[in-house]
Amino acid sequence: MIAIIGAGASGLTAAIVAARAGAKVVIFEKNTKVGKKILASGNGRCNVTNENIKTAHYHGENPSFVTYAISQFNTLTCKRFFEELGVVLVEGNKGRLYPKSGQSSSVSSVLAYECERLGVTIKLNALVQDIQSDASGFSLLVNANWLHVRAVLIATGSLAMPTLGGCESGYLFAKKLGHKIISPYASLVQLMSFEDFSSISGVKCVGGVEVYIDNKLATNAFGDILFTNYGISGSAILDISRVVSLGIEQKREVKLKLDLASEYSKEQLKKLLQSRLKYANDKGVDFWLEGFVHSKLARFITKDFHSKRAKDLSPKELNALVFALKYFFLHVKQTLGLKSAEVSAGGVDTSQINPTSLSSKLIPNLYFSGEVLDVDGDCGGFNLHWAWASGYVVGKSMIK
């Protein structure tokens, strides 16, 4: 019998693949239902995968570790897998693929149904408390009862989003069995700033973001930027949050430079604002700027001289507005942490895992998949794709 610890995306996929080949599979899930994180993904729509699955979208101590798995289970393979289950995928922004129903429950339901159809045993409210290995396989302590199995897949996920079942059990099992753990930290997470953005909370724009660690450019991104009471969020912020989170973990100074007028160069923006002065009449600076940026943002960046009339702006003050839009700096205090992070960076050290089978190099018939491994992807369906792909590879491997 094959035991899978965790009924998330990778665990369910592995169970289906193995059961289709005739394996007897049991899944132990500590929650009351399967796929809780699937249900919450993509704001309830489930961003299943992306048209642009490439190694470059994945991170960890050994980013190339994912190459084999995503070559075996690419975007086309993923589409076919879900179409066979009855889920049609449609494309959204930036290559994102969602179920046509618009409901994440469509995905979790068909996975659970396929497991049931294939005879996979799913035990809910089943907490695996301990694991021991011997020459014949593994002994699992489940709800105070010992069970012996031939092979084990640890697909417990990470510490991210504990309200959806995120926990450290997979790390603890791996460590007990001799595996090294790369210390987990938050990724795809919102950021807290030292600056007070409460007056512009809710303002959303599209722009560029640059991350400076100890005053050196570390990474950049482009996309949605959302100001909040605690700091900043949005797709562009989630994309750079991994680098920010690591910088904070290392106790380094982290600041962001936002370009809130990225479609214009500095000179183009200056000329545009100068041309708008022709029609300023007696408008105050903040009201005059409202036709170009959000009213809250206009008041925020003109707070030092918003009582002035726009036509009375000096060249120095006009330059200050250009600078405020093109070089909007903020200093990061902290992330919102693993409790809010979509995924966790870090995990089981992949140097101790065979990339073509996802089996342990230390213990026979022990496997790992999904987020428990030191693999995390960019925003846009890459993390769920890794879950499917790693589960697919493990399912194929375990039956051998």
C-alpha positions as CSV (number, residue, x, y, z in Angstrom):
1,M,0.0,0.0,0.0
2,I,1.1,3.5,-0.8
3,A,0.4,6.2,1.8
4,I,0.1,9.9,0.9
5,I,0.2,12.4,3.7
6,G,-1.8,15.4,2.6
7,A,-4.9,15.7,0.3
8,G,-3.8,18.9,-1.4
9,A,-3.1,19.5,-5.1
10,S,0.1,17.4,-5.3
11,G,-1.2,14.6,-3.1
12,L,-4.4,14.2,-5.0
13,T,-2.6,14.2,-8.3
14,A,-0.1,11.6,-7.2
15,A,-3.0,9.4,-5.9
16,I,-4.8,9.6,-9.2
17,V,-1.8,8.8,-11.3
18,A,-0.7,5.9,-9.1
19,A,-4.2,4.5,-8.8
20,R,-4.8,4.5,-12.5
21,A,-1.8,2.2,-12.8
22,G,-3.3,-0.2,-10.3
23,A,-1.7,0.9,-7.1
24,K,-3.5,0.7,-3.8
25,V,-3.5,4.2,-2.3
26,V,-4.6,5.7,1.0
27,I,-4.5,9.5,1.7
28,F,-4.4,10.9,5.2
29,E,-5.7,14.4,5.5
30,K,-5.9,16.2,8.8
31,N,-8.6,18.7,7.6
32,T,-12.3,18.0,7.3
33,K,-12.2,18.3,3.5
34,V,-9.7,17.8,0.6
35,G,-8.0,20.6,-1.3
36,K,-8.7,23.5,1.1
37,K,-5.9,25.6,-0.5
38,I,-7.1,24.8,-4.0
39,L,-10.5,26.2,-3.0
40,A,-8.9,29.5,-2.0
41,S,-6.5,29.9,-4.9
42,G,-6.9,32.6,-7.5
43,N,-9.4,34.5,-5.3
44,G,-11.7,31.5,-5.5
45,R,-11.3,31.0,-9.3
46,C,-8.3,28.7,-9.1
47,N,-5.4,29.8,-11.3
48,V,-4.6,26.2,-12.4
49,T,-1.6,26.9,-14.5
50,N,0.0,29.3,-17.0
51,E,0.8,29.2,-20.7
52,N,4.4,30.1,-20.0
53,I,5.6,27.3,-17.7
54,K,9.4,27.6,-17.6
55,T,12.2,26.9,-15.1
56,A,12.9,30.6,-14.9
57,H,9.6,31.1,-13.0
58,Y,10.8,28.9,-10.1
59,H,13.1,29.6,-7.2
60,G,15.0,27.8,-4.4
61,E,18.5,26.8,-3.6
62,N,18.5,24.8,-6.8
63,P,16.0,26.3,-9.2
64,S,16.8,23.9,-12.0
65,F,15.4,21.1,-9.8
66,V,12.0,21.6,-11.3
67,T,13.1,21.2,-15.0
68,Y,12.4,17.5,-15.4
69,A,9.0,17.6,-13.7
70,I,7.7,20.5,-15.7
71,S,9.0,18.9,-18.9
72,Q,7.0,15.8,-18.1
73,F,3.9,17.7,-17.1
74,N,3.8,20.9,-19.1
75,T,1.0,23.2,-19.9
76,L,-0.4,21.0,-22.6
77,T,-0.2,17.9,-20.4
78,C,-2.0,19.9,-17.6
79,K,-4.8,20.9,-19.9
80,R,-5.3,17.4,-21.1
81,F,-5.2,16.0,-17.5
82,F,-8.0,18.4,-16.4
83,E,-10.0,18.0,-19.6
84,E,-10.1,14.3,-19.0
85,L,-11.5,15.0,-15.5
86,G,-14.1,17.3,-17.0
87,V,-12.6,20.8,-16.4
88,V,-12.1,23.1,-19.4
89,L,-9.4,25.7,-18.9
90,V,-9.6,29.2,-20.4
91,E,-6.9,31.9,-20.5
92,G,-6.9,35.1,-18.5
93,N,-4.4,37.9,-18.1
94,K,-0.6,37.1,-18.5
95,G,-1.2,33.5,-19.7
96,R,-3.1,32.5,-16.5
97,L,-5.5,29.6,-17.0
98,Y,-8.7,29.1,-15.0
99,P,-11.6,26.7,-15.1
100,K,-14.2,28.0,-17.4
101,S,-16.8,27.7,-14.6
102,G,-14.9,30.4,-12.7
103,Q,-15.0,28.3,-9.6
104,S,-12.1,26.6,-7.8
105,S,-14.5,24.0,-6.4
106,S,-14.8,22.7,-10.0
107,V,-11.1,21.6,-9.7
108,S,-11.1,20.2,-6.1
109,S,-14.4,18.3,-6.7
110,V,-13.3,16.5,-9.8
111,L,-10.0,15.5,-8.2
112,A,-11.8,14.1,-5.2
113,Y,-14.3,12.3,-7.5
114,E,-11.6,10.7,-9.6
115,C,-9.8,9.4,-6.4
116,E,-13.1,7.9,-5.3
117,R,-13.8,6.4,-8.7
118,L,-10.3,4.8,-8.7
119,G,-10.8,3.3,-5.3
120,V,-8.4,5.6,-3.5
121,T,-9.1,5.6,0.3
122,I,-9.2,9.2,1.6
123,K,-9.2,9.4,5.4
124,L,-10.3,12.9,6.7
125,N,-9.6,14.2,10.2
126,A,-6.6,11.8,10.0
127,L,-3.6,13.3,11.7
128,V,-0.3,11.6,11.1
129,Q,1.6,12.1,14.3
130,D,4.8,10.1,13.7
131,I,6.6,8.2,11.0
132,Q,9.2,5.5,11.3
133,S,11.2,3.7,8.6
134,D,12.5,0.1,8.5
135,A,13.7,-2.4,5.9
136,S,10.1,-3.3,4.9
137,G,8.7,0.2,4.6
138,F,7.2,2.7,7.0
139,S,5.1,2.8,10.1
140,L,2.7,5.7,10.5
141,L,1.1,6.8,13.7
142,V,-2.3,8.0,12.7
143,N,-4.8,9.2,15.3
144,A,-2.9,7.2,17.9
145,N,-3.0,4.0,15.8
146,W,0.0,2.5,14.0
147,L,-0.2,1.5,10.3
148,H,2.5,-0.2,8.1
149,V,2.8,0.8,4.4
150,R,5.3,0.1,1.6
151,A,5.9,3.6,0.4
152,V,5.2,7.2,1.7
153,L,4.6,10.5,-0.1
154,I,5.0,13.5,2.1
155,A,2.7,16.2,0.5
156,T,1.9,18.2,3.5
157,G,2.4,21.7,2.0
158,S,4.2,24.4,3.9
159,L,3.8,26.9,6.7
160,A,2.0,29.4,4.5
161,M,-1.7,30.1,5.3
162,P,-2.2,28.1,8.5
163,T,-5.9,28.9,8.3
164,L,-6.1,26.7,5.2
165,G,-4.0,23.9,6.8
166,G,-0.5,25.1,6.4
167,C,1.8,23.4,9.0
168,E,5.3,22.3,9.7
169,S,4.6,18.5,10.0
170,G,6.2,17.7,6.6
171,Y,9.4,19.5,7.7
172,L,9.4,17.6,11.0
173,F,8.9,14.2,9.3
174,A,11.6,15.0,6.7
175,K,14.1,16.1,9.4
176,K,13.4,13.1,11.5
177,L,14.2,10.9,8.5
178,G,17.5,12.7,8.0
179,H,16.7,15.4,5.5
180,K,17.9,19.0,5.7
181,I,15.4,21.8,5.8
182,I,16.0,25.2,4.2
183,S,14.5,27.6,6.7
184,P,11.0,28.6,5.4
185,Y,10.1,32.3,4.8
186,A,7.1,34.1,3.2
187,S,6.7,34.5,-0.5
188,L,3.9,36.1,-2.6
189,V,3.1,38.2,0.4
190,Q,2.0,41.8,1.1
191,L,4.5,44.3,2.6
192,M,4.3,46.6,5.6
193,S,5.9,50.0,5.2
194,F,7.3,52.5,7.7
195,E,5.4,55.2,5.8
196,D,1.7,55.9,6.6
197,F,-0.4,55.2,3.5
198,S,-3.8,55.2,5.3
199,S,-4.8,58.3,3.4
200,I,-4.3,56.5,0.0
201,S,-5.5,53.1,1.2
202,G,-7.4,51.4,-1.7
203,V,-5.6,53.4,-4.5
204,K,-4.6,51.0,-7.2
205,C,-2.5,51.7,-10.2
206,V,-0.2,49.9,-12.7
207,G,3.5,50.6,-12.6
208,G,7.0,49.5,-12.2
209,V,8.7,48.4,-8.9
210,E,12.4,48.2,-8.1
211,V,13.7,46.6,-5.0
212,Y,16.9,47.9,-3.3
213,I,18.7,45.8,-0.7
214,D,21.2,47.9,1.2
215,N,20.9,50.5,-1.6
216,K,21.7,48.0,-4.4
217,L,19.1,47.0,-7.0
218,A,18.1,43.5,-6.3
219,T,15.1,42.8,-8.6
220,N,12.2,44.6,-10.4
221,A,8.7,43.9,-11.6
222,F,5.7,45.5,-13.4
223,G,2.0,45.2,-12.7
224,D,-0.7,46.2,-10.2
225,I,0.3,48.3,-7.2
226,L,-2.2,48.6,-4.4
227,F,-1.7,51.0,-1.4
228,T,-3.2,49.7,1.9
229,N,-3.5,50.8,5.6
230,Y,-0.5,48.6,6.5
231,G,1.6,49.3,3.4
232,I,1.4,47.9,-0.1
233,S,0.1,45.0,-2.1
234,G,-0.8,44.1,-5.7
235,S,0.5,41.6,-8.3
236,A,3.8,43.5,-8.8
237,I,4.4,43.6,-5.1
238,L,3.7,39.9,-4.7
239,D,6.2,39.2,-7.6
240,I,9.1,40.9,-5.7
241,S,8.1,39.9,-2.2
242,R,10.3,36.8,-2.2
243,V,13.4,38.9,-2.6
244,V,12.1,41.5,0.0
245,S,11.2,38.7,2.5
246,L,14.7,37.2,2.2
247,G,16.3,40.6,2.7
248,I,14.3,41.2,5.8
249,E,15.1,37.7,7.1
250,Q,18.8,38.7,6.7
251,K,18.2,41.9,8.6
252,R,19.1,44.1,5.7
253,E,17.7,47.5,4.7
254,V,15.0,47.1,2.1
255,K,13.3,49.9,0.1
256,L,11.2,50.1,-3.0
257,K,11.1,52.6,-5.8
258,L,7.7,52.8,-7.5
259,D,7.2,54.3,-10.9
260,L,3.6,55.4,-10.9
261,A,3.8,56.9,-14.4
262,S,5.8,54.1,-16.1
263,E,4.4,54.8,-19.6
264,Y,6.3,58.1,-19.7
265,S,9.9,58.9,-19.4
266,K,10.9,61.6,-16.9
267,E,11.1,64.2,-19.7
268,Q,7.9,63.1,-21.3
269,L,6.0,63.4,-18.0
270,K,7.4,66.8,-17.3
271,K,6.3,68.1,-20.8
272,L,2.9,66.5,-20.3
273,L,2.4,68.3,-16.9
274,Q,3.6,71.6,-18.4
275,S,1.1,71.3,-21.3
276,R,-1.7,70.6,-18.8
277,L,-0.9,73.9,-17.0
278,K,-2.4,75.7,-20.0
279,Y,-5.9,74.6,-18.9
280,A,-5.3,74.8,-15.2
281,N,-7.2,78.1,-14.7
282,D,-7.5,78.7,-11.0
283,K,-7.5,75.0,-9.9
284,G,-5.6,74.0,-6.9
285,V,-2.6,71.7,-7.5
286,D,-4.3,68.6,-6.2
287,F,-7.5,69.2,-8.1
288,W,-5.5,70.0,-11.3
289,L,-3.6,66.7,-10.9
290,E,-6.8,64.7,-10.4
291,G,-7.4,64.4,-14.1
292,F,-4.2,62.5,-14.4
293,V,-3.9,60.4,-11.2
294,H,-6.3,59.1,-8.5
295,S,-7.7,62.0,-6.4
296,K,-6.4,60.5,-3.1
297,L,-2.9,60.0,-4.7
298,A,-3.0,63.6,-6.1
299,R,-3.7,65.0,-2.6
300,F,-1.0,62.7,-1.1
301,I,1.9,63.7,-3.4
302,T,0.9,67.5,-3.3
303,K,0.5,67.7,0.4
304,D,3.4,70.2,0.8
305,F,1.8,72.7,-1.6
306,H,-1.7,71.5,-2.5
307,S,-3.2,74.9,-1.4
308,K,-1.3,76.6,-4.3
309,R,-2.9,77.2,-7.6
310,A,-1.5,75.0,-10.3
311,K,-0.6,77.9,-12.6
312,D,1.6,79.3,-9.8
313,L,3.8,76.2,-9.6
314,S,7.5,77.0,-9.8
315,P,9.7,74.9,-12.1
316,K,11.2,73.4,-8.9
317,E,7.8,72.4,-7.6
318,L,6.8,70.9,-11.0
319,N,10.0,68.8,-10.9
320,A,9.0,67.7,-7.5
321,L,5.7,66.3,-8.8
322,V,7.5,64.5,-11.6
323,F,9.9,63.0,-9.0
324,A,7.0,62.0,-6.8
325,L,5.4,60.0,-9.6
326,K,8.5,58.5,-11.1
327,Y,10.6,58.0,-7.9
328,F,8.0,57.1,-5.2
329,F,10.2,55.6,-2.5
330,L,9.0,53.6,0.5
331,H,10.9,51.7,3.2
332,V,9.7,48.1,4.0
333,K,9.3,47.3,7.7
334,Q,8.2,43.7,7.4
335,T,6.0,41.4,5.4
336,L,2.6,40.2,6.6
337,G,4.3,36.9,7.2
338,L,3.5,33.2,6.6
339,K,0.0,33.7,7.9
340,S,-0.9,35.8,4.8
341,A,1.6,34.5,2.3
342,E,0.3,32.5,-0.7
343,V,3.4,30.2,-0.6
344,S,6.5,29.6,1.4
345,A,10.0,29.7,0.1
346,G,12.4,27.2,1.6
347,G,11.6,23.6,2.6
348,V,13.1,20.2,2.1
349,D,16.6,20.5,0.6
350,T,16.3,19.4,-3.0
351,S,19.9,18.3,-3.2
352,Q,18.8,15.2,-1.2
353,I,15.9,14.5,-3.6
354,N,16.1,12.7,-7.0
355,P,14.7,15.3,-9.5
356,T,13.4,12.6,-12.0
357,S,11.4,10.6,-9.4
358,L,11.2,13.0,-6.4
359,S,12.3,10.1,-4.2
360,S,14.6,10.6,-1.3
361,K,18.3,9.9,-1.9
362,L,18.6,8.8,1.7
363,I,15.6,6.4,2.3
364,P,14.1,4.0,-0.3
365,N,10.4,4.5,-1.1
366,L,10.1,7.9,0.5
367,Y,8.9,10.7,-1.7
368,F,8.2,14.4,-1.5
369,S,6.0,16.7,-3.7
370,G,4.6,20.2,-3.8
371,E,5.3,23.0,-1.5
372,V,7.0,21.0,1.2
373,L,10.1,21.0,-1.0
374,D,12.4,24.0,-1.4
375,V,10.6,25.1,-4.6
376,D,8.4,28.2,-5.0
377,G,7.1,29.9,-8.1
378,D,6.1,33.3,-9.3
379,C,2.6,34.6,-9.1
380,G,0.3,33.5,-11.9
381,G,-0.4,29.8,-11.6
382,F,3.2,28.6,-11.3
383,N,2.9,27.2,-7.8
384,L,-0.2,25.2,-8.5
385,H,1.5,23.9,-11.7
386,W,4.4,22.7,-9.6
387,A,2.0,20.9,-7.3
388,W,0.3,19.1,-10.3
389,A,3.7,18.4,-12.0
390,S,5.4,17.1,-8.9
391,G,2.4,14.9,-8.0
392,Y,2.3,13.5,-11.5
393,V,6.0,12.6,-11.4
394,V,5.7,11.0,-8.0
395,G,2.6,9.0,-9.0
396,K,4.5,7.6,-11.9
397,S,7.6,6.9,-9.8
398,M,5.8,5.1,-6.8
399,I,4.3,2.4,-9.0
400,K,7.7,1.3,-10.2
